[in-house]
């Protein structure tokens, strides 16, 4: 009884593939999450007072 308005000729959803540039940007962005604070501490910590 619930199948009254179901379309039987539905087209499959085709998604675009990602380019290698997009994948590399995503990997770089994910790697920068932990690297940014580490690099900030490494480069912005004053060493002259030690």
C-alpha positions in Angstrom: 0.0 0.0 0.0 2.9 2.4 0.5 4.2 2.0 -3.1 1.6 4.1 -4.8 3.7 7.1 -5.7 7.1 5.5 -6.3 8.7 6.3 -9.6 10.2 3.2 -11.2 12.3 5.1 -13.8 14.6 7.0 -11.5 18.0 7.9 -12.9 21.0 7.0 -10.8 22.9 9.9 -9.2 26.3 10.3 -10.9 28.9 12.2 -8.8 31.9 13.8 -10.4 35.3 12.3 -9.6 37.8 14.5 -7.7 40.9 15.6 -9.4 44.3 14.9 -8.0 44.8 18.6 -7.2 41.7 18.6 -5.0 42.8 15.4 -3.2 46.3 16.9 -2.6 44.8 20.1 -1.3 42.6 18.1 1.1 45.5 16.0 2.3 47.6 19.2 2.8 44.8 20.8 4.7 44.3 17.8 7.0 48.1 17.7 7.7 48.2 21.4 8.5 45.8 21.0 11.4 48.5 19.6 13.8 51.4 21.2 12.0 50.4 24.8 12.4 50.6 25.0 16.2 53.8 23.0 16.2 55.4 25.3 13.6 54.1 28.4 15.5 55.8 27.2 18.7 59.0 26.3 16.8 59.4 29.6 14.9 57.7 32.1 17.2 59.2 31.1 20.5 61.9 33.7 21.6 65.2 31.9 22.1 67.2 35.0 23.2 66.1 34.8 26.8 67.5 31.3 27.4 
